[in-house]
Amino acid sequence: MSQATTNVYAGIIAQFQRLTLFIERILNSTFSQKYNPFYYHGALPNFFLWVLFISGLLLFAYYNPTLEGAYPSLEYMTKQIPSGALFRALHRYAADGMMIFVLLHFFRVWFTDRYREYRILPWITGVILITVLYLAGLTGYMLIWDSESVALTYMTVNFLNSIPGIGSSLASLLIGGDIVTDYTLTRYLFLHLGIPASMLFLLWWHYLRITRPVTNAPLVLNLMLFGGLLVACGLWPVGIGEAPNLATPSASIEVDWLYMLPHGMLANGASPFLAWVVLLGIPVAMLLLPYLQKKQFRGQFAQVVNENCTGCSLCYHDCPYEAIEMMDRDDDTRFKRIAVVDPGRCANCGLCVGACAFKAIEIPRMNTERVFKEIQVALGSAQS
Amino acid sequence: MNQRRKLKVVALVCERSVDFKDKLDNAHYMSECPDVNVIQLPCSGQIQPAMIEAALKGGADGIITTGCRIGDCHYREGNKFLRARILGERQPKLRASVDRKRLQAYWLSALEYHRFKEMAGEFVEFLSGYQPETPQKPEKKAPSKAAE
């Protein structure tokens, strides 16, 4: 990557950062700083995850994963069970809401330059989480098993078959055999439960390097989102399509672009190759983004001044990235423990410096000594 | 108003909050508010209470600390920690004997230079007529702007 390209990229990101700050200033004046939704961009998708989990449990209780039984069970849920249609709509719109807020999270983290170096682990797991969320949503649409779901299944099978070599094996993995059978529905159910379950593990990984992750937004924001969901459920109720017919599936599908990007492209006449390039290109591009900029503080990290450290562990508690560990010490001091910095996790932020009352930890780019010196100079009392 | 002496106000500012590009002279004084000397740090969380105490002891008339909007720290928690230290809720605490009327904390984004200028101007105006009570008693804390 040449220097010029890197600079152009950094300049573009800086402009997007100003745009983000501008939007946040407007939101601060309406929501106040304390309830600004942009300050909970990572926590808001979790709210949708809870809605999806609870509404999904109810749908799971009544779902019948067989070729003959799936559609009638959906019909029963929608028409017979009190507020069954509401739960289906909640499940549908919470899935859309989750993807929208995950993308908001993605863009904000990208634009505010919080995605590289010491944040690489959350970034990579985040890209995997987006992919997993996408697959979870897509399998949900297939599970409905009305005539559109059959069309979606055929489309997906053809799409997988377009890969030379392994395509047909992937397709039979998806539908549980060479043709659509009862096993197809159990396979879909397994995928739709198993893929989201893996998100729990991935979320743990996503939070691993963060000392105090914000996993819940304030109640008032969650209630606002829930209100929004209910409004969407009321305005656009989720019904059920025609009964499935394996020989004549629905001629067209209603495309949810958040979860059916390649299907939407194929329906609009794109070639399978182009759809694959887009589908695979997006996550690969996301993974490559952090390497477009050169590192800010190569080889720098917080330095513990061993003779000053008292082992009080204030810096250990304050470090936002779990980069400080308290170790036993056995040198000739009366202190039993000492702070040790993990260079790979250190952000060079200086929060440990602010936590230290003993001048025992320093970051190279702004020495404490220098701050005191600059204060003296500002007050005109420096000894020159 | 032009008669008053030049005050010594030190502003310890996070480099990611208020943007001082082209707003400072060579000695880091604000060109639009010459009483204020700006020292920029990587994060407001790096500010030690000892720095504030040292500045006041060294003859500063007032101190301003500035971090990003609460909720938007680039390093997650720096501004919250500084606020808690000023309010005496987090170790190491700012000493209770520090005259809170001579200390202001602002939480502003990179786009809010004008807000900083306004508030700093009002602060300087206030400080120019301010006589610290002597002897200082730590029993009563003056409301600090940090609570905003």
Chai-1 contact restraints between the chains, C-beta under 6 A:
chainA,res_idxA,chainB,res_idxB,connection_type,confidence,min_distance_angstrom,max_distance_angstrom,comment,restraint_id
A,L21,B,S109,contact,1.0,0.0,6.0,A-B,restraint_1
A,L21,B,A110,contact,1.0,0.0,6.0,A-B,restraint_2
A,L21,B,L111,contact,1.0,0.0,6.0,A-B,restraint_3
A,R25,B,L111,contact,1.0,0.0,6.0,A-B,restraint_4
A,Q33,B,R69,contact,1.0,0.0,6.0,A-B,restraint_5
A,Q33,B,I70,contact,1.0,0.0,6.0,A-B,restraint_6
A,Y39,B,G71,contact,1.0,0.0,6.0,A-B,restraint_7
A,Y39,B,D72,contact,1.0,0.0,6.0,A-B,restraint_8
A,L314,B,Q91,contact,1.0,0.0,6.0,A-B,restraint_9
A,P320,B,Y75,contact,1.0,0.0,6.0,A-B,restraint_10
A,P320,B,R76,contact,1.0,0.0,6.0,A-B,restraint_11
A,P320,B,E77,contact,1.0,0.0,6.0,A-B,restraint_12
A,A347,B,Y75,contact,1.0,0.0,6.0,A-B,restraint_13
A,C349,B,C43,contact,1.0,0.0,6.0,A-B,restraint_14
A,C349,B,Y75,contact,1.0,0.0,6.0,A-B,restraint_15
A,G350,B,P42,contact,1.0,0.0,6.0,A-B,restraint_16
A,G350,B,C43,contact,1.0,0.0,6.0,A-B,restraint_17
A,G350,B,Q46,contact,1.0,0.0,6.0,A-B,restraint_18
A,L351,B,G45,contact,1.0,0.0,6.0,A-B,restraint_19
A,L351,B,Y75,contact,1.0,0.0,6.0,A-B,restraint_20
A,L351,B,G78,contact,1.0,0.0,6.0,A-B,restraint_21
A,V353,B,Q46,contact,1.0,0.0,6.0,A-B,restraint_22
A,G354,B,G45,contact,1.0,0.0,6.0,A-B,restraint_23
A,G354,B,Q46,contact,1.0,0.0,6.0,A-B,restraint_24
A,G354,B,I47,contact,1.0,0.0,6.0,A-B,restraint_25
A,G354,B,Q48,contact,1.0,0.0,6.0,A-B,restraint_26
A,A357,B,P92,contact,1.0,0.0,6.0,A-B,restraint_27
A,M366,B,L41,contact,1.0,0.0,6.0,A-B,restraint_28
A,M366,B,P42,contact,1.0,0.0,6.0,A-B,restraint_29
A,V371,B,M51,contact,1.0,0.0,6.0,A-B,restraint_30
A,E374,B,I39,contact,1.0,0.0,6.0,A-B,restraint_31
A,I375,B,V10,contact,1.0,0.0,6.0,A-B,restraint_32
A,I375,B,A55,contact,1.0,0.0,6.0,A-B,restraint_33
A,A378,B,V10,contact,1.0,0.0,6.0,A-B,restraint_34
A,A378,B,N37,contact,1.0,0.0,6.0,A-B,restraint_35
A,L379,B,K8,contact,1.0,0.0,6.0,A-B,restraint_36
A,L379,B,G58,contact,1.0,0.0,6.0,A-B,restraint_37
A,L379,B,G59,contact,1.0,0.0,6.0,A-B,restraint_38
A,L379,B,A60,contact,1.0,0.0,6.0,A-B,restraint_39
A,S381,B,G58,contact,1.0,0.0,6.0,A-B,restraint_40
